[in-house]
Amino acid sequence: MMRLAAVLALVPTLAAAGPYDGVYRQAANADCANVGQDGGSLKIEEGIFYGVELECRMTRPVDVVNMDATLYTMQCTGEDQIWSERAMLMDSAEDDGIIMVWNGYAFAYERCEGS
């Protein structure tokens, strides 16, 4: 039994799609093809948030009680800096987009077609 546990610990985990995976517009007229650029789009894929000149690993997910939301620890890198913050994500009640809340800031992002 101990050998099985040791072997399983060494097997790499397969990346799985998360509940918020997709490409999202930063603004109504954003170009969905330009991920991570000003005036473009943002992307969440396999537990990584790709923003403008930054990338954040979405770790330690916690379901928010009585809400369809998840709180993540975001391990971010960008512009020669490394930092960690908490962010909450939830599906928008009004459309197919998401709402992302950082400490003191809330953003609503519309999903790009086909993502």
N, C-alpha and C positions, 0 to 999 in steps of 0.2 A: 504494500500500500504506500509506503514511504517513497519507494522508487517511482511509482506512478505519479505521485505528487511532484517529485523532482523533475521528471520528464516533462510533465505538463507545464511546469514553470518555465522551462526552456523553450517551449514551442511559441513562436511569435503569434500574437493575436491578429486575426484578420480585421482590417478596418471595415467598419460597417457604417452605413448611412445613418445619420442622425435625424431627429425630428425636424430640425430647422435647415437642413441642407438645401441649398439653392443659390440663385443669383438674384440680388435685390438692387433696385435703383436707389441712388443716394438722393435724387430729386426727380420730379415728374418728367423732366426732359433729359434724364441721364442716358448715356450710351451704354447699354448692357454689355456690349462686346469689350469694353475697356475696364476690366476688373482691376481694382486697386489704384485707379488714377482719379485725380480731381475731375469732376463732371462725369464720372463713369459709374461703375457699380461696385458692390461689395459681394463677397461670396463666402458661404459657409459650406465646407466639404469635409466629411469624415472627421469631425471634431476640431476643425481649424477654421477660425474666422480670418478672412483676408480683407483688410481695410485699406485705406489710402496710406501707402508706405509703411504698413505694419502688418504683422501676422500674430495671431493669438491662439494658443492651444487652449481649448475649452475643457477644463479638467474639473474633477470633483462635482459632478452634477447633483443637485438637490431639488427634488420636487417641492414646489411652494404649496403649502396647505391651502385647500379651498380655492385654488387658482389653476388654470391650465398654463403653468409657467415653470421654468427651470432656472435655478440660480447656479451660475458657474464661477469657478475661479479661472480667470483669464491670465495665462502666462504669455506675456507679450514681448515682442522684439520689434524695433523699428528705429530708424534715424540714430543708429549706434547706441541705443539704450535698451535695457531689459527691465521690465517691471511686471508687477502682478496686481490685479484688481478684481473685484467681483462685478459680475454683470448678470442681469436677469433677462431672459428671452421668453417671449410668448407669441402665440399666433394672434394676429389681429382679428377682432370680432367683426370688423366691417368688410374685409376683403381677404385675399390670399397672401397677404404680406405678414410681416412680423413686427413686433415692438421690442426694442432693445433699451434697457434701462441701465445706465452707469450711475455712479454716485452723483446725484444732482442733475443728471441729463437723461432725457427720454427721446428716442428716435423711432419714427414709424417708417418702415421701408416696404415699398411695393415690390412684389415678386416680378421678375422679368419673365416674359413669355417663354415657354419651353423649358423652364428650369425647375 
